[in-house]
Amino acid sequence: MKQRKYSPEVRERAVRMVIDHRAEYPSEWAAIVSVAEKLGPSPQTLSNWLAAHRVAHGTADSVTMERSRIDQLEHDKKKLEQDNKELKRANEILKAASVFFATELDGQSKK
């Protein structure tokens, strides 16, 4: 995966968008994901920029940082559950195809 460089202006704009529009989303992580999709960095990268911004400006507190981390973990959990569901479905399809082709091959060998 190629790492992209973002200018300080893009970083600051992304952070400002999350801060300014946080109230429009159910969680800070949701705001981060939305802004990241619009501007290009990964949500984790934007989350890191936001944390660095808060530390640099003396506004970071442990509760805020922990809430952001929990939001991210909840998002990751939902994504993993969705991926797991899709993989189980694909596995069932492959099992059914395997049985079908095994039956077909068995039928051909008896001819």
Residue, then its C-alpha position, 0 to 999 in steps of 0.5 A: m500500500k502506497q503511503r500518501k503525503y498530505s500538506p499541512e493545509v489539508r491536514e488542518r482542513a480535515v481536522r477543522m471539518v471534524i471539529d466543526h461538524r461533529a455535532e451533525y454525526p452520532s459519534e466523533w468516529a462517524a464524523i471522522v469517517s465522513v470527512a476522511e471519505k471526502l478528503g482521502p486519508s484513512p479514518q485512522t490517519l485523520s483520527n491521528w491528526l485530530a489527536a495530534h491537533r488536540v495535544a498541540h493545542g492543549t485540548a486533549d483529555s483522556v475521556t475524549m481520547e478514550r471515547s474516540r478509541i471506543d468509537q473506532l473499536e465499535h466501528d471496526k467490530k461492526k466491519l469485522e462482523q459484516d466481513n465474517k457474515e460475507l465469508k460464511r455466506a461465501n463458504e456455504i456457496l463453495k461447499a454447495a458447489s463442491v458437493f455439486f461438482a463431486t456428484e457430477l464427477d462421481g456420475q461421470s465416472k460410473k458411465 
